[in-house]
């Protein structure tokens, strides 16, 4: 062997063997990013589903009926105008409190039934509100009878006055 061929062999063996080429980091970073985004999307989806399930439902109240029942009860008591004003204020506060309690219990938004136009029948919480206010079916019926009797007596007195 010649000196130059020996030199070539030495220079070839002096060079390190070619390194194994590692795959680029970009695909790995992209894969991790996709996994993170998928996990975030799944978490967002489940949170949205939970919010939808926990969103308050709607129900209705027939406030006209509740007020009419209260008026009937008050009329059956034969109170003076000053006493009626006091009772009306007390009733308004009690009704507001009981409506708030009812909303907490049913976890729903209560709407005035006369203002609702919906093809879906919404739950009606009028009777539970009447019960909470102490207006039982018996109490209402007795008050209606008393008011009817008083009205008859007034009509009779009125008729006698014009004879």
C-alpha angles and dihedrals in degrees: 000000000000127000094249093051089050089051090051091052092049092049091048092050091044091060112084115245113264110277120243104258111241117218115258118270092229096081090049092050091048092050091051091047091051091050092049092048091048091051091049092048091051091049091049091049093052092046090051091049090051092050091050091051092046095045109117116260123224127249134167139236126199096220092174089062092047092051092045091051090051091049090051092050091048093046090052090057094059094224126178118251093257091051091048091055091052092046091049091054092048090048093049091054093046092048092050091050093047092048090053090049091048091052091052092048096049095035088224143117111252116217130192103257095220089059096051122096108180136144087216120079107237123206112269116223097180095107095047089050091050089050092050089051090053096250103139122181090251093051092049093048093050091048091050091051092050092049091048091050091049091049090052090049091050091049090050092049090047092050092049091050091059099044 
